């Protein structure tokens, strides 16, 4: 028993900055962990909102240039979730087992894998930026501004990926306030530099991109300072190393479902974009989506069923017209089947 106590104390000393969430009141621990994580997510969203708020003062063309890159930045944040979630789960499990070696290895593997993905993704966007922006069919000068904005921001994507992974590591260690504070400082830097670069230096949309670049680089350096110089979690933290199959496989298996879920949100649903020509009760043909078609006809059936009786719509549906609200559902089924 004495030997076991000494071993546990030694492990706790090595992992000095780790907060064990299983100790103390559960509700308080959950709030202390979850609230900074939620606030950090809002901060990440605020980067794009800040850029759009300042760029909006330049006019609609500047908004079009920056907005065309917005989907790519959202996809970048989704890709970064692979190692953010992978770090939160894998490192958290190792800490729960009080296995310092595994926690350190998982941290290093997540950072290494995150950097590799970031370099590949940023290189693709930087190289094929004109081709990607051409999809939006923007005017020539707007497209050029969008390409420049994308290429500047793309060079900062390694900082974005690594900072997300650092956030996952700190969350796994129960120190979620540190990522919140660091990301808050990055947002403040971005908010301060946006008007300076956009209007004072007259860099316009490029100024917004450079403000984001510097803010993301600052966040990355602050994380490095916490881990390497202040040694907040481990005494000898290694950022990068050679990947091992066992660690890499577990990280990908953990983070891939979250990545797939987030990327799925960027793909338009078939029933949301599929359009058809329908015949309104007032006799006019028009284009509409499937969802709005159902909503409008459901409202008309519930509110004014008498208008359907004797119309071309009821006759084509081969259904006897009914009066009274209790029969509206049956009329609705017949109309939907016909449509």
N, C-alpha and C positions, 0 to 999 in steps of 0.2 A: 504494500500500500504506500509506503514512504517513497519507494522508487517511482511508482506511477505518478505521485503528486509532483515529484521533482521533474519528471519528464514533461508533464503538462505545463508547469511553470516555465520551463525552458522554452517550450514551443510558444507560449504566450509572450515571452520576452523577445523572441525572434520576430514574431508577427505583432510588433508593438502597437501599430496603428489600427489594428483590426478591431471592430466593434462586434461582439458576439450578441446577435439578436435574440438568442434563446435565453438570455439572462435578463431578469427584470420583468416588469409588467408587459404583457404581450401587446395590449392596445397602444400603449405609449410608444413602444418600439416600432410598431407598424406605422403610426403616424409620423414618427421621427424619420423613418426611411422613405415613406411614400410621398409626403408632401414636397420635399425638394426634388424628387424625380418628376413629379407632375409639373412643377414650376420650371424645371430645366427643359421640358418638352415645349412649353409655351415660349421660352426664350429662343429655341431653335426656329420656331415659326416666326418670331418677331424679326429675325434677320431680313427675310424677304419682304415683310411688311414695311420695315424701315426704308429699305432701298426704294420700294415702289412709292412710298409717301414723298420722298424727296425728288425722285425722278419724275413723279407726276407733275411737278412744277415746271418741268421743261417742255411739257406738251404730250399730245397723244402719240407722236412718233417715237419718242423716247420710251413711253410706256410699252409700246408694241415691241421695241427692241429688247427690253428687259423681260417683259412678260413671255416672250417666245422661249426664253431660256429657263423660265420658271419650272416647267415640267421636268427638265433635265436635272435641275437642282433637287427637286422632290425625289426623283428616282435615285439620285446620289445618296440622299439621306436614307432611303429604303435599303440600298445596297449596304450601307454602313451598319445597318441593324444586324446583319449576319454575325459580325464579330462583337457587336455590343451585347446582343442577347447571349451569344456564345460565351462571352466573358462573364456575364452576370450569373449564368447557370453553372458553368464548369468550374469557375474559380470559387463561387459560393459553395458548391458541393465539397470541393477540396478543403475549404476553410472549415466547413461543418465537420469534416472528418479529422480536422486538426492535422492535415497533411501539408506542411509548408512547402515541401518539394513539389508536390503536384500543383498546388496553387500558383507557385512561381512559374512552373512549366506551362501551365494553361495560359497564364498572363502573357508570357513571351510568345507562345504560339499564336494567340489571338492578335497580338500586335504585328507579328511578322506576316501572317496571312492577310491582315487588314491592309498593310502597306503594299503587298503584292497586288491585291485587287484594285487598290486606289491608283497605282501606277498604270496598270493596264487600262482601267476605265478612263482616267484623265488623258492618257495618250490617244485613245480612240476619239474622244470628244475634241481634243485639240487638233488632231490631224484631219478629221472629217467634219470640222465645224461648218464650213461653207455648204457641204452637202446636206447636213442635218438641218440647217436654218432654211435651206431652199425649200423644204417641205411646206413651210408656212406661206410661201409665195409672197413675200414682202417686197416692197419697193427697194430699189438698189441701195440707196443710202441708209435705209433702215436696216436692211439685211447686213450691210457692212458693220454697222454699230452693234448689231446682235452677235455677229461673229467675233468681233473684238471683245465684247463683254464675256462671251462664253469661253474664249481662250484664256482670258485673265483669270476668271473664276476657276476654270479647270485646273490650273496650276496650283490652286489652293486645296483641291480635293484630297490630296494626301493628308493635309492637316485635319480636314473634316473627318476622314475615316479614323485616323489615329486618336483624335479627341473623343470620338464616339466610343472607341474601344477603351480608352482611359476611363471614361464615364462608367462603362460597364464594370470595370475592375473595381473602382471605388464603390459602386453600388453593391457589388458582391461582398465587399469588406464592411458594409454597413456604414460607409462614410459618404452618404449621398449629398451632404451639405457642401462638400468640397467641389464636386462638379457644378452644383448650382451656383456657387460663388464665382467660380472661374468663368463659366459661361455668361453669367451676369456682367462680369467685367468686360468680356468680349463684346457683348451687345452694347455696353456703354461706349466702348471704343468705336464701334461701327456707327453709332448714332452721332458721335462727335465728329468723326472724319467725313461722313457723308456730305454735309453742307460745305465743309472746307474744300473737299476735292471737287465737288460738283459745281459749286458756284464761285467760290473765291479763286481757286486755281483754274476754273472753267474747263474741267476735264469731262464734264457732262456725264454720259453713261459710263465711260471708262472710269470716271472718278468713283462712281458707286461700286464698280467691280474692285478697284484697288482698296477701297475702304473695307469691303468684305474680306479681301485677301489679308490685309494687315490684322483685322480682328481675329480671323481664324488662326493665323500664325501666332498671335499673342496668346490665344487660348491653349494652343499646343505647347508653347514654351512654358506657360504657367504649370501645366500638367507635368512636364519634364522636371521643372524646378521642385515640385512637390515630391516626386518619386526619387529623383537622382540626388538632389542636394539636401533637401530637408529629410529625405528617407522616411516619409510618413508611414509607409507600410512595411517595407523590408530594408534591411541594412545594405544588401548588395543586389539591387534590382537590375536585371538584364532586360533590355528592351527588345532585342531581336536575337534570333538564334536559328539553328537548323531545325526544319520541321520533321517531326516524327509522325508516322502514320497513325498510331493509336490515338494521340492527342488531336491530330487534325481531323480524323474521322468523327470523333465525338463532338468536336466544335461545329463541324458542318451539319451533323445530324441534329444538333440542338438549334442552330440559328437558321437553317434553311426553311423550315415551315413559316417562321415569322417573316422572312424575306419574301417568300412566295405570296403570303397574304397581303403584304404591303404593295408589291408590284402588281398584284391583281387589281388593286384599286385604281391603277393608272390605265387599265384596259377598259374601253367603253363596252358596256353590255349590249348584246345584240338587240334585246327588246327596248333598249333606250335609244338606239340610233336607227333602228329599222322604221321606215316611214311608209305609210300607205294612204291611198286616197279613199276617203269615206264620204258618205252622203249625209249632210246635216238635215235636221228636221225643217230648216227654213228653205231647203231646196238648193243650197250652194255646196259645191264640192270643194274640199280643201285638204291640205296635207296635215297630218298629225302623227304623234307617236302612239304606240300601243297603249301606254299607261294613261295618257290624257284622253284617249278614245274611251277607255273603260270608265274613267272618272266622270266625264261629261254625260255619257249616256246613263250611268247609274243615277246621277243627280236628276236628270230629266225624268227618268222612270219613277223615281220616288216622289218628286214634287208635282209633276203634271202628267199623270198617266193618261188622262183623257185626250191629250194631244196626239197620242200614238194611234188611237182608234180610228180606223178608216183611212189611215195614211198609207202611202206606198211602202213604207218600212214594215209595217205589220203584215201587210198582204204578202210581201215577198218572203217573210219569215214563215209563212204558212201556219200562223197561230191565231186562234180566235182571240179577238180583243176582249179584255176584261176590264171591269171597272172596280174601283176600290183598292186601297193600299195593300190589302192582304194578298193580292194576286200580282203585285208588281215584280216580285222575284221571278215568277214563272215567265212573265213577259220579257224580263231582262235576259233570262237564259235563252229564250227563243231568238231574240234579237242578236245576242252575242254569237250564237251558233251560225246564224245567217251571215253576219259580218265577217 
